[in-house]
Amino acid sequence: MATPKKSDCAQFELKIMHEDAKALSAGLMTEVEFIYFDNEISIHESANSIADLRARWNSLMRGLIASEQAVAATRGD
């Protein structure tokens, strides 16, 4: 198997289970398409290059972290 190049197409699938998944998913509305069902968020993302997918991953993670921190702050954690 050849070593992937930054210009290769790529994809990822991420499933997140969280007690406040609905609140977290609200923070993802402008970031990525997702499916929310029963405290689980499913995300499938693809891009024309690994570099582009990495940028999308980073944006997604920043959004999730910010949403989780906002949820924690409203709970008083």
Sequence and secondary structure as in RCSB ss.txt:
>XXXX:A:sequence
MATPKKSDCAQFELKIMHEDAKALSAGLMTEVEFIYFDNEISIHESANSIADLRARWNSLMRGLIASEQAVAATR
GD
>XXXX:A:secstr
     TTS EEEEEEEE TTHHHHHHTTTTT  EEEETTEEEEEEEESSHHHHHHHHHHHHHHHHHHHHHHHHHH
T 
